[in-house]
Amino acid sequence: MTEHTGPHMRSVYWRRRALAVAGSLVALVGVVWAVGALIGRGDPAPVVVRPSSPPEPAATPVVAPSSVTTPPPAPSPVVTPSPTLPPGPPPPCEDAQVAVAAEVGEPSTPAGQPVRFTIAVSNTGPLPCAKEIGRHVRELVVTSADGATRLWSSNDCFATEGSEVRVMRPGERFTYSLQWAGSTSEPGCRKHSRLGAGDYLLTAVVAGKASNPVIFRVT
């Protein structure tokens, strides 16, 4: 036990010690409170609120356009211009624009009966032209079926004089006919003989241009 050496009573010294200890505890509590206050005074970490993303729009289905068939436009009518006629008289016809044809009245004729033969001349070109188609440039010829033997000609016994220049319009057709007696002939009309039954060919000639041969029959 501590021995009391001061002038005061021992109880006074104990009270002083108790007060000193209490003051020390109060001071310690104040320090702890101040430190806690300083630490707690810091700003709280901000809370970041992210805005909610708007909902993505629903995918719109792609609808393929319906196939619409457009009818083709109606073709415009083609208008062929009329050929322009050159000034002055029509030019001579070229062989390429003149058609010559031989025609037989009946494809089959009894022997001894006359047969009608015809020459047809036409302009197949686009423009009018002039052509000599007179008697002296026209001829009808009958040959054997193989075309090898000349049997009759309209120029052997018929007159061949006369000029006939025609202005032939496009598509225009001129015809000349005669009767064939069914016999042979020779130049100068010197000899005749009756042809028998069989097949023969008729050819028309105009200004040196011959037609396709036409077959006919004598029965």
Secondary structure as GFF3:
##gff-version 3
##sequence-region A 1 219
A	DSSP	alpha_helix	10	40	.	.	.	ID=ss1
A	DSSP	three_ten_helix	95	97	.	.	.	ID=ss2
A	DSSP	beta_strand	98	104	.	.	.	ID=ss3
A	DSSP	beta_strand	108	109	.	.	.	ID=ss4
A	DSSP	beta_strand	115	123	.	.	.	ID=ss5
A	DSSP	beta_strand	129	132	.	.	.	ID=ss6
A	DSSP	three_ten_helix	135	137	.	.	.	ID=ss7
A	DSSP	beta_strand	138	144	.	.	.	ID=ss8
A	DSSP	beta_strand	150	153	.	.	.	ID=ss9
A	DSSP	alpha_helix	154	157	.	.	.	ID=ss10
A	DSSP	beta_strand	165	168	.	.	.	ID=ss11
A	DSSP	beta_strand	173	180	.	.	.	ID=ss12
A	DSSP	beta_strand	198	206	.	.	.	ID=ss13
A	DSSP	beta_strand	209	210	.	.	.	ID=ss14
A	DSSP	beta_strand	214	218	.	.	.	ID=ss15
###
